[in-house]
Amino acid sequence: MTTPNFAAANTTFGLNLLRQAHSAAKGKPVQVSPFSVRRALTMAAIGANGLTLDGFYDLFELPRGTDLIGVHRYNQQVLKGLQEVEARSKSPTTIETANALWLKLSTGGRYRFLPSFVDANKRWYDATVQDNLPFDDSTKDAINAWCDKATKGKISRIIEDLPRGSRAVLTDALYMKTPANKRFYKRNDTQGKFKQGDGTELDVTYMTNPNCEFNYHAGDGVQVLQFPFGQRGVFNYYLVLPDADATLDGTIAKLTGDKWTGMKSALVKGKGKFRIAPNEQEYSEDLKDVLADLGLGAAFTNAADFSLMCSDPLQIGGVNHKTYTKFTRKGFEGAAVTAVVMRESFCIPTTPLATFDITVDRPYIWLVEGRDEILFASTTLSPKEPGSFAAETDDEETSDLDF
């Protein structure tokens, strides 16, 4: 079988996830980390078999029968590349991940987790293993403490309760902090209005670059601008701003993997003015229904087959997902945690410069990528100014990434 294009598949999965989550949100902003969700679910896929495993392939936009070893190896290579690319920079981008398996105490010889499943998660995701747990409040507190530490305090809780019948929790955490390659300066701030998702106007401070050169494209109802993060041109913030006469819903509905690839390939060097409000955003959702609608439905039912994970039938009870992001004059900080809760089941299972003048004064889409890997994908309906924003100065020193 031909080796799949994992990068293209991951992009399509990420945009599918954003689009489906937006549809389910019914007018509320969404903010997902396709990177974290995919890694956590791939940990679960190690234990899947039969039609349930086919559902994971469909979800990840991979041909059925794809060797999961290739998926795991690609995930490792992507992470290693992102962590090493700026290691020697003055102000390197920080990318940290953590993974863990939390397994309930086996009772009466039942619900024993297979060594092959545990060992594969250790090998490919460096997962720590906590087993023989009581799955009471002490277990919940331990998972949340791990979450808090892995995200440097940005996400303090991922589990509110462990429902009756829960047998395992598979967790993935992502933390990212990166300086702006061409930062904004406070002296250039301007005041203006932002038309929120409900049509009302909000007074905002716009971070303003009055004379900038960025890659830019306008067409098909949107403006796309590539704002570089980090020192090596690997990390980028992409703004996707619908035209004033277009809608966010319509824009997101058309944002497929192929469409996004075409938008990026159409970017050309541009020069102009860029204004965007600082933004701090959080998101929390059980993605179970979203993922079921994207092809993983069987994994959440009694028809689930996780026979390569456990000695007795299991199904996915929930996919808890939380994200936190902050974009200010100096750069970007983001964190994400995904927790897959496994529960008992009941059956066997060079061109001229373009010009632009962008004021982000209406709802918009944004993505943060590292080497074409979508790390965060979001809609912003109303920007929220971070508490630390007013105290920022134009000090050039950003080596401590203190923003």
C-alpha positions, 0 to 999 in steps of 0.5 A: 500500500502506498504511504499516505500523505499524513500531513494532508490528512492531518490538515483535512482532519483539523479543518473537519474538526473545526467545521463540525465543532463550529456547527455544533456550537450554535453561535458560540466561539470554538477553539480546538487543538486538532494536534492534541485531539488526534494524538489522544485518539490515536492512543485509543486507536492502538487498542481498537479493532475491526469496524471500530478501527475503520472508524478511526481511519475515516476520522483521520482521513486515512485509507482503511488498513493504514499501518498505525506504526506509520501514524505513530512514527509520523507523530513522533517526527512532527513533534521532534521537528517542532521542538528542535527547529528553534532550539538554538534561537535567542528566543526559541518557541516552546512546544511541550507535550505530555501523555498518560494512561490512567487505568482502574484497578482490575476486579475479579480478574476482569478489565485487565489492560493488555500489555501490548496496548500499554507498551505501545503507548509508552513507546510511541507517546512516552506515556506515563502509566498510572494503574490499579487506581480506585477511580474515585475523587483521588484519581480525578484530582490526580488527573487534574493535577497532571493537567495543571502541571502539563499546561503550566497552570493554563488548564487546571481541570479536565475531569469534573467527574468519573462516571460509573463504569469508567475504566481508563482515561487517556490524556494528551496535553500540549503547551506552546509559547512563541514570540512574534517574529515581527511584534506589535508596539504599544506606541502604534496602538489605535482605538476602534470598534469590533462588530461582535457575532451578535451584531453589537459593537465592542470598543477595543484596542487594536494592536497596529502595524502601520507599515508591514510586509506579510504574505497575503491573499484576497479572493473568494470572499476572504482575506488571508494573512500569514503572521510569522511566529518564532525565529525560523519561519516554521510557526505561523498565525493565519488570519482568515477574515471573511469579507464584510458582505460574507458570513463566518458560517459560509466561510467555515463551511467552505474551508476544506483541506484542499481549499486551505491548501489552495489559499496558502499556495495563493499567498504572495508578498504584500505590504500594508497596514494590519490591525487586530485586537489582542485576544485571550480565549478559552474553550471546553467541550465534550467532543463526543457528538462532534467526533461521532458525526465525523465517522467515529460513531461506533466507538461510542456505542456497545458495538465498539471493539477495543479488544486490543486494549482490554480483556473485557468490552470497552467503549469511549464514554467521552472526549473532554477537550479544553484549550487556552490561548493568548495573543498579545503584542509580543507573541502567542501562548496556547495550551490544550488537553484532551482526555479520552474516557473509556467506560465499560461496554456490554457486548463484544466488541516572486511576484509583485507586492500585493497591498492590504489594509486589514482591520479585524473588526468582525468575527474571524477564523484563525489557525496556528500552524507549525510546519503545516501541522494545525496546532490550534484552530479557532473562531473569534466572535468577540475578542477578550483583552488579556489582563496583562495587556495594558501593562505591556511595554515596547521593551525589545527584550523577549528572550524570557517570553514574558507575555 
